[in-house]
Amino acid sequence: MNRFANLADRQPKNDTADQTAPASPVAQIPTPPSRVGRKAVSGYFSPELSLALHTCARRHGLSLQDLMAEAFDDVLRKYGESPIGR
């Protein structure tokens, strides 16, 4: 069966019938509990650094996020700020 067979039978939409805009697809996706109250921090780095970070995290049984939180805490201490952690 031709998937366009029924198109000729359809009535054209009335442009003035309903002017409400559909909800944004982003608004329909629920926020995972692990992200509630958190904010993303990201950057662009070389593929070599990315691989090294992922490898280090894997070797030590950490997630990349845990490894990065530890690194950010170390940077904050280095510059005299209070570490925040996860």
ZIURSUL-V308283 format. One record per run of one state. SS is the DSSP state (hx for helix, st for strand, lp for the rest). FROM is the first residue (numbers start at 1). TO is the last residue. Records with the same first field share a line. If there is no record, write none. Layout:
SS->FROM-TO, FROM-TO
//
This chain:
lp->1-4, 10-24, 29-32, 36-46, 60-63, 79-86
hx->5-9, 25-28, 33-35, 47-59, 64-78
//
